[in-house]
Amino acid sequence: SSYRKAPLPPGSKPLPLIRNLFDMPHSDKYKMYAKWGEQYGDVVHVGVLNMHIVILNSFHAVSKLLDACSSIYSD
């Protein structure tokens, strides 16, 4: 197949199977997301079990990914 997965954005190093389950905050999520944004950039990836979570930490990232490239990411 000619389809290739694009690389995921940077993020916290996952553990086998559970990935970043223990890294996910239970309260004040915005504080942890902001910390990850400072560490990894405006677009951060974490995985929890079989889910991929992409965190957008700036208006620029939101605007670019959800407005300018909406046809790519609307699936």
Secondary structure, DSSP 8 states (H G I E B T S, - for coil): -----------S--BTTTBTGGGS-SS-HHHHHHHHHHHH-SEEEEEETTEEEEEE-SHHHHIIIIIITHHHH--
